[in-house]
Every structure is written in C-alpha cells, then in structure tokens.
C-alpha cells in the first residue's frame, strides 16, 4: 500500500493545530512515499497593509513568513530529510489558493488543523477546514491539537452505501500503512426510536423484535463487507442510536480511536448543509483526527480543472 497517497498538501498558519496537522501529514508522506507540499499563505489584507508601511513591501513580508515557516517545519518534523518535501510561503486567499493547488498538483489529501489561529485577518477557527471538507476535490483530514503519530485505532462508520464502501476501503488502506487497528460500526436507527421521539417515550419493544432487528443488521453488515472482497482483520458492530453523529462520537470515545473516517458525497444546497452539520459535529466533538473521503474525488479533479477566484 505504499501508493496510498502520491501528493499531500498541508496548510500551516503557525497554530498548535497546524503543528499537529504537519506532524500527521509528514508521517503519512514518509510511510506512503508521497510528496509533501507545506504551504503558508500570507493573507492579502495583511500583505496590502504592509505594502504601504514597509519600503520593501510585499517581498519582505513573504521572506519573513518563509523563514518562520522553515523554522516551524524543522521543529515539527525533525526527520524531514526522510520526506520528499516542498516548503513555500505565498500570498493569497487561503481557501482559494489551496483549492487551486489541489487541482494543479492533482493532490490526494489535504491536511489542516481542526482549529486555526484567531488572528483578526484570518478565518475563524474551524471555518477554513469546514469549507475545504465541502469543496475540496480530494480527501480532507482535520487534525486537533496535540495528536500523536502514527494512528493506532481507526473508526469508520458505514451505512451500506457506495460512499461508505469507499470510506471503509480508505480506512483499510490507512490501517495498512500505519499499522492501526480498524473498527467498523453501523449506527442503526430502529423504528421504535422514532416512536419515542414522536411523543411515545414508554413504548415497550418486545425483546424478540429487538433480537431479530439486530440479527438483520449484523447480516447486512456481513454481506456488505463480503461484497467488498476486503482482506483485513477488523472489528465490526452495530449500535442503536437516534443520531448518527452522536453514535459515531460515542464509539470514538469508547474505543479511544485516533482517526475517524467519514464518507463525503460533496453535495450542494440543503444536502451540503446537512453534510456540513454532520462533519462539523464530528470534528468538534471527537477527540481525534477526522478524514473525509469523496467517492468520486479523482473524477472531479479531472473534470473540474478550472481555477477558483476570490
């Protein structure tokens, strides 16, 4: 599985979250033999402000950022000599430039801190990551502060769809290059839970019905996994919950998973808002990194060669 990733991009804003993101990206690049592109973007408003106040203007701002970035990378990745790495500071709108760079390099993975800095000129903590989850034409991993590498426990939630099949295969690939144990869970929404939500909290469900429903869910999962012809030693289970995000987060905390893999259809409109809400809750409440995987990310990169503009 040495070709799991070919090009990994990591955005650095010098926050604690981006330091963790850089460590995770560096570890994955070293293990998979990928090219690692480390980028820091000086925001256009900051650049324009210093263009007027400094005689040397924009060039000096970029030079200072480049030196700081080099120090930041050296401290976070002491084994950087083992990684095929490119480090660069640029000027531009971070979201726009990151999306364009993904298209230009055909990158497989974008890694960001789950919570950025709070500089008045920069995006609010978490906003950049959520925008990239929705719009980036590749996999996106958001990493919280103080994360250890490599991953040891990977959790992936499935719903038997093609999208969740893609997420499961990615979790297996990640397990193969990191040595992590993969756990698969299906969050079940049995009909009696909706009756309780509808104002019937004292509904008594026969134990026989519960067992039959659980057996059906387990058989569905077995058929789903067998259909993938996936050879990997992983655990799988079902969990009854009224809310998918809550169930997934509970599983993550219980097993102390350090990576959660989520399928992402990359939809728009109301469906995109629902996806954003789900992903945002998982990123906010899970105590680990979160990787979102699009089923057709490679196809989209090929078909959408256009550039974003601010």
C-alpha positions in Angstrom: 0.0 0.0 0.0 3.0 2.3 -0.5 1.0 4.3 -3.2 -2.0 5.1 -0.9 -1.1 8.8 -1.4 1.1 10.5 -4.1 0.8 14.2 -3.2 -0.2 15.5 0.3 -0.8 19.2 0.9 -0.7 20.6 4.4 -1.7 24.2 5.3 0.2 25.9 8.1 -0.9 29.0 10.0 1.6 28.5 12.9 -1.2 27.5 15.3 -1.0 24.4 17.5 -3.5 22.7 15.3 -1.4 23.2 12.2 1.6 21.9 14.0 -0.3 18.6 14.7 -1.5 18.6 11.1 2.1 18.9 9.8 3.2 16.0 12.0 0.4 13.8 10.8 0.9 14.8 7.1 4.7 14.2 7.4 4.2 10.8 8.9 1.8 9.7 6.2 4.0 11.1 3.5 7.0 9.2 4.8 5.1 6.0 5.1 3.4 6.2 1.7 6.3 7.8 -0.2 4.2 10.8 -1.1 5.4 14.3 -2.0 4.5 16.6 0.9 3.7 20.2 0.0 3.8 22.5 3.0 2.1 25.9 2.4 1.6 29.1 4.4 -0.4 31.8 2.9 0.1 35.5 3.9 -3.5 36.9 3.7 -4.0 39.5 1.0 -5.2 42.1 3.5 -2.0 41.7 5.6 0.1 41.9 2.5 -1.6 45.1 1.3 -1.3 46.7 4.8 2.5 46.1 4.9 2.9 47.2 1.3 2.2 50.7 2.4 4.0 50.7 5.8 7.2 48.9 4.7 9.5 50.3 2.0 10.3 46.8 0.7 6.7 46.0 0.9 5.3 42.6 0.0 8.5 40.8 -0.8 9.8 41.3 2.8 6.6 40.1 4.3 6.9 36.9 2.3 10.5 36.5 3.1 9.8 36.8 6.8 7.0 34.2 6.5 9.3 31.9 4.6 11.9 32.0 7.3 9.4 31.4 10.1 7.8 28.5 8.1 11.2 26.8 7.7 11.8 27.0 11.5 8.3 25.8 12.1 8.7 22.8 9.8 12.1 21.9 11.2 10.8 21.8 14.8 7.7 19.8 13.9 9.4 17.3 11.5 12.9 16.5 12.8 13.0 13.6 10.4 12.2 15.9 7.4 15.2 14.6 5.5 13.4 11.3 5.0 10.4 13.1 3.3 10.1 14.4 -0.3 9.0 17.8 0.9 8.5 21.2 -0.6 8.0 24.2 1.7 6.7 27.5 0.5 5.1 30.8 1.7 2.8 32.6 -0.7 0.4 35.5 -0.8 -3.3 34.9 -1.3 -6.7 33.9 0.0 -6.0 30.6 1.8 -9.2 28.7 0.7 -9.0 29.8 -2.9 -5.2 29.1 -3.2 -5.5 25.7 -1.5 -8.3 24.5 -3.8 -6.4 25.8 -6.9 -3.2 24.0 -5.7 -5.1 20.7 -5.3 -6.2 21.0 -8.9 -2.7 21.9 -10.1 -0.9 19.1 -8.4 -3.7 16.5 -8.5 -3.2 16.1 -4.8 -4.8 13.1 -3.0 -5.0 14.6 0.5 -5.3 18.0 2.2 -4.4 18.1 5.9 -5.3 21.1 8.1 -5.6 21.9 11.8 -9.1 21.4 13.0 -9.0 24.8 14.7 -6.9 27.6 13.2 -5.5 30.7 14.7 -7.6 33.7 15.8 -5.9 36.5 14.0 -8.3 39.2 13.1 -7.4 38.9 9.4 -7.7 35.2 9.3 -10.7 32.9 9.1 -12.5 31.9 12.3 -11.3 28.7 13.9 -12.6 25.7 12.0 -14.1 27.7 9.1 -11.4 27.0 6.6 -11.4 23.3 7.4 -15.2 23.0 7.0 -15.1 24.9 3.7 -12.5 22.5 2.4 -14.4 19.5 3.5 -17.3 20.7 1.4 -15.5 22.0 -1.6 -12.0 20.4 -1.9 -11.8 17.8 -4.8 -9.8 15.4 -2.7 -9.7 13.8 0.7 -9.6 16.2 3.7 -8.2 15.5 7.1 -8.7 17.8 10.0 -6.3 17.3 12.9 -6.8 18.6 16.5 -4.1 19.9 18.8 -1.5 17.5 20.4 -2.0 14.4 18.2 0.4 11.5 18.4 1.6 9.7 15.3 1.1 7.1 13.9 -2.5 6.3 14.2 -3.3 3.2 16.3 -7.1 2.9 16.3 -9.2 3.8 13.2 -13.0 4.0 13.3 -15.2 4.1 10.2 -19.0 4.4 10.1 -20.9 2.7 7.3 -24.5 2.8 6.0 -24.1 0.1 3.3 -23.9 2.8 0.6 -21.2 3.0 -2.2 -20.0 6.1 -0.4 -19.4 4.3 2.9 -17.7 1.5 1.0 -15.2 4.0 -0.3 -14.7 5.2 3.3 -14.2 1.6 4.6 -11.6 0.9 1.9 -9.7 4.1 2.7 -9.7 3.1 6.4 -8.3 -0.2 5.5 -5.6 1.5 3.4 -4.7 3.8 6.3 -4.5 0.8 8.6 -2.1 -0.9 6.2 0.4 2.0 6.2 0.2 2.9 9.8 -0.4 -0.5 11.4 -3.6 0.8 13.1 -6.5 -1.5 14.0 -9.7 -0.8 12.0 -13.1 -0.8 13.7 -16.3 -0.7 11.6 -19.6 0.4 13.0 -23.1 0.8 11.6 -25.3 3.3 13.5 -28.7 1.7 13.4 -31.9 3.8 13.5 -34.6 1.3 14.5 -38.2 2.4 14.0 -39.2 2.4 17.7 -36.7 5.1 18.4 -38.7 7.4 16.2 -41.9 6.5 18.0 -40.2 7.6 21.2 -39.3 10.9 19.6 -42.9 11.3 18.4 -44.1 11.6 22.0 -44.4 7.9 23.0 -41.5 7.6 25.4 -42.9 4.5 27.1 -43.0 2.3 24.0 -42.3 -1.3 25.0 -40.4 -3.2 22.3 -40.6 -7.0 22.6 -37.1 -8.4 23.2 -37.8 -10.9 20.3 -38.2 -7.9 17.9 -35.0 -6.3 19.2 -33.0 -9.5 18.6 -34.5 -10.1 15.2 -33.7 -6.5 14.2 -30.1 -6.8 15.5 -29.6 -10.1 13.6 -30.8 -8.5 10.4 -28.4 -5.5 10.8 -25.5 -7.9 11.5 -26.3 -10.0 8.5 -26.5 -6.9 6.3 -23.1 -5.8 7.5 -21.6 -9.2 6.9 -22.9 -9.2 3.3 -21.7 -5.6 2.8 -18.2 -6.4 3.9 -18.1 -9.7 1.9 -19.1 -7.8 -1.2 -16.0 -5.7 -1.0 -13.7 -8.6 -1.1 -11.7 -6.8 1.6 -9.0 -8.8 3.3 -8.3 -7.1 6.5 -8.6 -8.0 10.2 -11.1 -5.5 11.6 -13.9 -5.5 14.2 -17.4 -4.6 13.2 -20.5 -3.9 15.2 -23.9 -2.2 15.2 -25.2 0.4 17.6 -28.7 1.7 18.1 -28.9 5.5 18.2 -31.3 8.2 17.1 -28.5 10.4 15.9 -25.7 9.3 13.6 -23.1 11.8 14.7 -23.7 11.2 18.4 -23.4 7.4 17.9 -20.2 7.7 16.0 -18.7 10.1 18.5 -19.7 7.8 21.4 -17.9 4.9 19.6 -14.8 7.0 19.0 -14.5 8.0 22.7 -15.2 4.5 24.0 -12.5 2.8 21.9 -10.2 5.9 22.0 -9.9 5.9 18.2 -7.3 8.4 17.0 -8.8 8.6 13.4 -12.4 8.7 12.3 -13.1 8.2 8.6 -16.3 9.7 7.1 -17.8 9.3 3.6 -18.5 12.6 1.9 -20.6 12.9 -1.2 -19.6 16.5 -1.7 -23.2 17.6 -2.4 -24.5 21.2 -2.6 -27.5 23.1 -1.4 -29.6 21.7 1.5 -27.9 18.3 1.3 -24.5 20.0 1.6 -25.7 21.9 4.7 -26.7 18.6 6.3 -23.3 17.1 5.5 -21.6 20.1 6.9 -23.6 19.9 10.1 -22.7 16.2 10.5 -19.0 16.6 9.7 -18.8 19.8 11.9 -20.2 17.9 14.9 -17.8 15.0 14.4 -14.8 17.4 14.1 -16.0 19.5 17.1 -16.8 16.6 19.5 -14.5 13.8 18.5 -11.2 13.6 20.4 -9.2 12.7 17.3 -8.4 13.4 13.6 -11.2 13.2 11.1 -10.7 12.1 7.5 -13.5 12.8 4.9 -13.4 10.8 1.7 -15.3 11.6 -1.5 -16.3 8.6 -3.7 -15.5 10.5 -6.9 -12.7 12.9 -5.9 -10.4 11.7 -8.7 -13.1 12.1 -11.3 -13.9 15.6 -10.0 -10.3 16.7 -10.2 -10.1 15.6 -13.8 -13.4 17.2 -14.8 -13.1 20.4 -12.8 -9.7 21.7 -13.9 -11.0 25.3 -13.5 -9.5 27.8 -11.0 -11.3 29.3 -8.1 -11.2 33.1 -7.8 -11.6 35.2 -4.6 
